[in-house]
């Protein structure tokens, strides 16, 4: 691919994020030099057409990346678990976090944060043992950036996701982010649902279980959402985890498996057969 560039977009309404503006949209691509201009234009168009509102602040940031420093990853395996409504979805999310080793009281604390008022610009970093928040700046959170799919993976991923009606920006970008997040040994799991009002789905992710999508984790029309990363201080240093989340470039160069919708029990049987955590 030659020299690579990170192209990031952040959009807000009522001023920049740092000045208290409402978050509208954010996205990132890692592309070749020849693609930078077109990619920047596409991200601006995306920001201007977002369902959360028309932004009056759009920031585009373009940075050259050193190719030898880019880490290559395999995307997490994707599973969709059946949940008929957000009540069932939240119950299943708690069970999945339990399979990942998260205690019920810590999982419930994470859900309370995401259901609370006001969306953060970044993710919440939660101590997996105490449930205490660990972000250096609680109003900003931790921002996961410098990640994308290798161009050779894009079409294959789209085809595999389309088989299960999952080929959309939400799934593609969340899978990329979750893959980077839980590849860090001290991040045990992630819980996420979108702040987009029309998108009710969310997921639990862990290195041992995969990307576990739930169709309903909030009511339609709700604009509350975000991410919680569960950090284990016994598995690494906090400062190093934050540095890697915010600074380490990653490209997905191989794809994990993608499966159709299944029940929680069917998923557990697959995990037990693999000997993954929760067995």
Buried (B, 14 or more C-beta within 10 A) or exposed (E): BEEBBBBBBBBBBBEBBEEEBBBBBBBBBBBEEEBBEEBBEBBBEBBEEBEBBEBBBBBBEEEEBEEEEBBEBEBBBBBBBBBEEBEBBBEBBBBBBBBBBBBEEBBBBBBEBBBEEEBBBBBBBBBBBEBEBBBEEEEBBBBBBBBBBBEEBEEEBBEBBEEBEBBBEBBBBBBBBBBBBBBBEBBBBBBBBBBBBEBBBBBBBBBBBBBBBBBBBBEEEBBBBBBBBBBBBEEBEBEEBBEBBEEBBBBBBEBBEBBEBBEBEEBBEBBEEBEBBBE
